[in-house]
Amino acid sequence: MDCVFCAIVRGESPASLVHADDDVLAFLDIRPVTPGHLLVIPRRHAVGLSDLPTELGPAIWGTAQRLAGALRGSGVRCDGVNLFLADGEPAGQEVFHVHLHVVPRFAGDGFRLDAQWRFPARSELDMTAEQIRQALPD
């Protein structure tokens, strides 16, 4: 396996660590959207969300919450925070090891999500909701 995040976990690749515990690491992104852009990863390799053990989701999320608060109090320019996780190549995932972006935001930072936003009828929303409910595991 040639995973850059696993190499960081093993200490074989450099990273500017901000947090480390038994379950997760957090470090600065080498291609930041804004200064202070962090990545939170599980120590255990998981390609996508379906591979991630359910107990690690709260560890990743909780770390991201703590880091968002730390960013706001750190002196790094941060008037808001975006959390972003891309699951799969069509969603924009580039490194195939689960990672949650914690992005400090401020007016005029240039970051945006662009889409062709739709306004479906309630009946379509209800039908889609039912389809998803039917696929939920017990």
C-alpha positions in Angstrom: 0.0 0.0 0.0 1.4 3.4 -1.0 -0.7 5.8 1.1 0.9 9.1 2.0 -1.3 9.5 5.1 -0.3 6.0 6.3 3.3 7.1 5.9 2.6 10.2 8.0 1.0 7.9 10.7 4.1 5.8 10.7 6.3 8.8 10.9 8.0 8.1 7.6 6.7 11.3 5.9 6.8 14.8 7.4 3.7 16.6 8.6 3.0 19.7 10.6 1.1 18.0 13.4 -1.4 19.8 15.5 -3.0 16.9 17.3 -2.3 13.2 17.9 -4.0 10.6 20.0 -4.6 6.8 19.8 -7.2 7.1 17.1 -6.5 10.2 14.9 -3.9 12.7 13.7 -4.5 16.2 12.6 -2.0 18.2 10.6 -1.8 21.2 8.2 -2.7 20.6 4.6 0.2 21.1 2.3 -2.1 22.7 -0.3 -4.3 24.9 2.0 -7.4 26.7 0.9 -6.6 29.2 3.6 -3.8 29.5 6.3 -4.5 27.0 9.0 -6.4 24.5 6.8 -6.2 21.2 8.7 -6.8 17.5 7.9 -8.1 15.1 10.5 -7.4 11.4 9.6 -7.8 8.1 11.3 -4.6 6.3 12.2 -6.1 3.1 10.8 -6.2 3.1 7.0 -9.7 3.3 5.5 -10.2 4.3 1.9 -13.7 5.7 2.3 -16.5 6.1 4.7 -17.8 2.5 4.1 -14.4 1.2 5.2 -14.2 3.3 8.4 -15.0 1.5 11.6 -18.0 3.3 13.1 -16.3 4.0 16.4 -13.7 6.2 14.5 -16.3 8.6 13.0 -17.0 10.3 16.4 -13.2 10.5 17.1 -12.6 12.3 13.8 -15.6 14.6 14.2 -14.8 15.4 17.9 -11.2 16.2 17.0 -12.5 18.5 14.1 -14.8 20.3 16.6 -12.0 20.9 19.0 -9.7 22.1 16.2 -12.4 24.5 14.9 -12.5 26.1 18.3 -8.7 26.2 18.5 -8.5 27.9 15.1 -10.9 30.7 16.3 -8.8 31.3 19.3 -5.4 30.9 17.7 -4.7 34.2 16.0 -5.0 32.5 12.6 -7.5 34.4 10.6 -10.7 32.5 11.1 -14.2 34.0 11.2 -15.9 30.8 10.3 -15.1 27.1 9.6 -16.0 24.6 6.9 -15.8 20.9 7.4 -15.5 18.9 4.2 -15.1 15.2 3.5 -14.9 13.8 0.0 -15.9 10.2 -0.2 -14.9 8.7 -3.5 -13.3 10.1 -6.7 -16.5 11.5 -8.1 -16.9 13.5 -4.9 -13.4 15.0 -5.3 -11.4 12.6 -3.1 -7.8 12.7 -4.2 -6.0 10.8 -1.3 -7.8 7.5 -0.7 -7.5 7.5 3.1 -10.5 9.0 4.9 -9.8 12.6 5.9 -11.9 15.5 7.1 -10.8 19.0 6.1 -11.1 21.7 8.7 -10.9 25.0 6.8 -10.7 28.4 8.5 -12.9 30.9 6.6 -13.1 34.7 6.3 -14.8 37.1 4.0 -13.1 37.3 0.6 -11.0 34.2 1.1 -12.0 33.0 -2.4 -13.3 29.5 -1.4 -16.7 28.5 -2.7 -18.7 25.5 -3.6 -20.4 25.9 -6.9 -23.3 23.8 -8.2 -26.5 24.0 -10.2 -28.8 24.1 -7.1 -32.2 22.6 -7.7 -35.6 23.1 -5.9 -37.3 19.7 -6.3 -41.0 19.3 -5.4 -41.8 17.9 -1.9 -43.1 14.7 -3.5 -39.7 14.1 -5.1 -37.9 14.8 -1.8 -40.3 12.4 0.0 -39.7 9.7 -2.6 -35.9 10.1 -2.3 -36.1 10.0 1.5 -38.1 6.7 1.3 -35.6 5.2 -1.1 -32.7 6.1 1.3 -34.6 4.9 4.4 -35.2 1.5 2.7 -31.4 1.1 2.2 -30.5 1.8 5.9 -29.1 -1.2 7.7 -31.1 -2.4 10.7 
